[in-house]
Amino acid sequence: MKDQLKLHFIVFIWGFTAILGKEISLPAVEVVFYRTLVAALALLVFLMVLKRKLLFHPRAILMFVATGLLVGAHWITFFASARISKISICLAGMATTSLFTAFLEPLFNKSKIKWYEILLGVLVILGLITIFQFEVEHINGLMMALFSAFLAAVFSIINAKFTKVYPPLVITFYEMVGACLFTVLFFPFYRQYYSSTGELDLWLKGMDYLYMGLLAIVCTVYAFYASIEIMKRISAYNVNLTTNLEPVYGILLAFFIYGDAERMSDGFYAGTLLILSSVLLYPWLDKKVSKWERMKLAKKENASEISP
């Protein structure tokens, strides 16, 4: 229960992330650059104060940084989706992370796909189809959010493996370094093909400093570290399924802050409701199926003991 409450608090913070990203005057790529840079520096200071070990086998560090590249790409597409469409569209697309995880986690772990995870995946697809029908003008933002969700599923599964061996705080530090490195490597391509001025916009203004501090320290350092640490006890699929509540928190916060500017069609809310219903169904199905499998195994063991 304590881990579940902590997970919901983390998800609430993530629901606020898109709002902070939209409030900062910089473009999405520059936002991710500052977010990851500040987060990496803050983590470095924190680790040095705690006198934690930073040096591991070079191969391990390389894997952390490589995973960070995925994190950087995920955040860029996440913020870009919120900018070119609406926060609600971006967060609805991100709710599909559990669908991608349901199919990818068995491939990574070489295990079987559970039938009820497929069922929930179908429910998510139906929700997306409903949203597509009513929000055609936001198709680009939704597609970008779906790609961001795919990346989130991949690095979440990888992190679930890392936490079994390495300290979560160190993992987070190197992944922030990797994410920052990704944005720097992406700068030339971004300037040539995506920047409206052909130049980078790196000047923070006014309230940008406060928003960036909250984004980097609270929404990144704390939330990212806590989400990795909690995977020691909760599966990546369960974490990502609970993360589907991010649109609920984010959409409510966005509507409270922006009012009618974030109002969507009835079809959008119907589709989002279908996606989010998987959050409520998963714990119930998981508990029922696990109980049934235990009973089946117990009957089989009893039968083998009785037979001559």
N, C-alpha and C positions, 0 to 999 in steps of 0.2 A: 504493500500500500504506500509506503514511504517513497519508494522508487517511482511508482506510478504518479503520485502527486508532484514529485520533483520533475518528472518528464512533462507533465501538463504545464507546469510553470515555464519550462524551457520553451515549449511550443508557443505559449502565450507571448514570450519575448520575441520569438521568430515571427509571430503574426504582426508585430510592431516594426519589424525590420524593413518591410517594403515601404511603409509610411515614412520612416526616417530617410530611406534612399531617395524617395520622391521629393522630400523637403529640401535635401541638400542640392544646391544650385549646380553642382558639377555633373557632367555626363556620367553614364554608368561605368565606363572603363576606369575613369579617373577616381570615381567613388571606391571601386574595388581596390585600386592601387593604394589609396590612403588607408582604407579599412584594414588591409592585410599588413601594410607597413607598420602602422601604429600597434596593431595586435601582436605582430612578431616582436617588436621592441619591448612592449609591455610584458610579454611572456618571458623574454630573455632576462629582464630585470627581476621578475618574480622568481624565476628558476635560480638565478644567482644568489638572491637573498635567502632562498630556502636551501641553497647549497646542494641542489639536485644534480645528478650526473647528466651531462649533456652529450658526451661522446660515446657512441656505440659503434658497432661494426659498420664500416663504410657502406656495405650493401644495405643494411637496415636504414641508414640515414637517406640513402638514395631512394629507397622505396617510399619513405615518408614524404620526401620532397616531390617525387613523381605523383603521389596521390594528391599532394597540394596543388599540382597543376590542374587536376580535375576539379578541385574545389574552386580555384580561380575561374575556370571556364563556367562552372555552375553559377557563381555569383554574378558574373558579367551578364549571362543570358537571363538570370533572374531579374536584375535591376532593369535591363533593357526591355524586358517584357512589360514591367510595370510602367515604364516611360512611354512606350509606343501604344499601349492600350489603356487598361485601367488596373488598379491594384486588385480588384475583385477577380478579373480575368486571370491575372498572373497567379494568384493564390489558388484558384480553382484548378489550373493546370498543374501546379505543384502537388496537389492532392493525389495525383496519379503515381507518386513515388512508390507507394506500396504495391501497385500493379507491376511495375518494373522489378521491384525487389522480389516479388513472388516467383517470377520466372528466372531471375538472375541468380538468386541465392542458392537454389539447388545446383546450378551449374558450377558455381564457385566451390560449394561444399560437397559436390558429388553425391547429392541425396535426391530423393524422389520429391516431385512437386505434389503438394497436398491438394486433394480435390476441392476443399472449401476455399483455398486461396485462389484457385482458378475461378470458382463461383463468384467470389468477391471481385476478382479482376473483370469478369463479365459485367458485373454491376457498375464498375467504374467506367467501362467502355460505353455502356448505355447512357450514363450520365454525360460523358463527353459528346456523344452523338446529339443528345438533347441540346447541349450548350452550342454546338456547331450550328444547329438549325436556327437558333434564335440570335446568335451573335456573330454573324458572318463578317461584319465590318472589323471585328477584333481577331480575325483568324491568324494574322501574323504574330500577334502578341501571345495567343494561346499556343501556337506551334513552338514558339521560343520557350515558353514556360514548360511545355512537355519535354523538350530537349534538356532543359535545366533539371527537371525531375528525374530523367534518365541518369544524368551525371550524379545526382544526389544519391540515387539507389546504388550506383557502382561504388562510390567512395565510402558509403555507409557500411556496405558488406565487407570491404577491405579493412575498414577501421575495426569492425567487430573481430576480425582475426588478429589485428595488431594488439588490441587491448589484452589479449590473453598472454602476451609475452612482454610488452613494453609499457612504461608509465604513460597514462593518457596525456598528462601535461606536456611531456616531451614530444609526443606524437603531434599534439596540437601546434607546438612551436614550429617544428619542421614543416608541417603542412601549411602554416601561415607563410613561412619563407617561400615554399613552393608556389603558393597562390600569388604572392607578390611577384615572384620571378615570372610567372606566366603573364601577368599584366604588362610587365616591362618588355617581355619578348613580343607581346601582341601589339605594343605601341606603334611600331612602324607600319604594320598592316592596317591598323585602325586609322592612323593618320591619313593613309593613302585612299582608303576605300569607304570609311564610315564617318570620319570627322567632318562636320558641316563646314568648318573653316580651314581644314587641312592642318590644323595645329592642335596641340594638347591644351586643355583648360585645367590648370593645376592650382589656380588661385582660390583659396577658401575665402568666403565673405560672410560677415555678420554672424548669424546663428549657425552657420556651417560648422564652426568649431565645436559648439555644444553637441549638435546632432552627430558629427563625426566621432566625437568622444564616446557618446552613448552607443553608437553603431559598432565601434571597434572594441571597446572594453566590455560592455554589458552583453550586447547581442552577438559578439564574436568570441572574445576570450572566455568569458564565463559560460555562455550557452554552448559553444562548440566543445569546450573541454568537458562540461557536464554531460553532454550527450554521448561523448565517447566513453567516459567513465561508467556511465549507466549501462552501456552495452556489455559490461562484465556479467551482468545479471539478467538482462533482458535481450531477446533476440533482435537482430537488425530488422526483421519483418515487423515485429511488434512495435518497435520504436518508430519505424516509418509509417505504420498504420495509424498510430496515435498522432503522428505529425500531420495526418489528414485533418486534424482539428485546427491546424494553422489557418486555413481559409475562414473558419467560423470566427475565430478571434480577430483575424485581420480584416475581414469584411465588416464585422460589427464596429471595430475601431475606425476603419476608413469611413463608414457611413456616419459615425458619430462626429468625426473631425471634418469631413468634406461635404456631408449632407447629400443633396440631390445630385451632385457631381459624380457620386459613386453609385447612384441608383441604376439597377440593371433590369432587364426584362423578366417576366415571370418564368419564361423558359430557362433562363440562366439559373434562377434559384431552384427550379425543379431538378435540373441536371446536377447542380452542386449538392442538392439533398441526396440524390442517388449515390453520388460519390462518397459523401460523408456517412451514409448509412452503413458502409462497410466497417467504419470505426466501431459502431455499436454491435454489429454482427460478429466480428472476429473473436472477441473474448468469449462470447457465448458458444460459438461453434467450436473454438479451440478447446474449451473446457469439456463440452459434451463428447467430442471425438476422442479426446485423451482418456476420458472416463470409460468410454465404450471399448477402447483398445486395451486398457488395463484389465477390464472385466473379461474380455476375450482371451487375453494372455493367461489370466488366472484360471479360467475354465480349462484351457488347453493343458496347463501344468497339472491341474487336479486330475484330469482324465489320464494323463501319462503315468501318474503315481498309482492310480487305481488299477489300470490295465496290467495283466500278468506279464 
